[in-house]
């Protein structure tokens, strides 16, 4: 079965740019629920596990670099990444409370995909997580899903630079928070109002990579993510 990115690409062929199609959100959510219901989980040693993947050997994709940087900053007993449903569908980052409640699902974007792509993707993963719990597929069955769970799109600030991007996000948030009784938020990556700003920060981090670790992460970056996530 195709992944969520293929599903979104197909819907763009049918509806056009989804970020400009706020009127289609409710219809697409029904289709997304059907896709989640029919999704095939894979039972491998990496499926349904909370883990921390932190290797940063060059070359590395920008998205992977930021994901692993952020995960390394966050407390290791409450923050995890690459939660897998199968080989091609993974939640980027997951936050857990001290009571073992899954309280945040985070979709990280650093490339050119629109805000609409990230929104449908993280909601799809939430629906899959609900299925995994209902079907008792989680490896560690002590974890529960927080009743006040928050879905977060963590992406460059320029993802919401236009009126139509903002309008889409506001409408999507309004619909899904009511429909699924969840919280839904957008958090901008630091210094990312322009593509060149994010590129400069990423290049600087790459220059600090040595022996599989990022050296000298700025205190400002650490404080930013510890406060926001």
Secondary structure, 3 states (H helix, E strand, C coil): CCCHHHHHHHHHHHHCCHHHCHHHHHHHHHHHHHHHHHCCCCCCCCECCCECCCCCCCCCCHHHHHHHHHHHHCCCCCEEEEEEEECCEEEEEEEECCCCEEEEEEEEECCCCCHHHHHHHHHHHHHHHHHHHHCCCCCCCCCEEEEEEEEEEEECHHHHCCHHHHHHHHHHHHHHHHHHCCEEEEEECCCCCCHHHHHHHHHHHHHCEECCEECCCCHHHHHHHHHHC
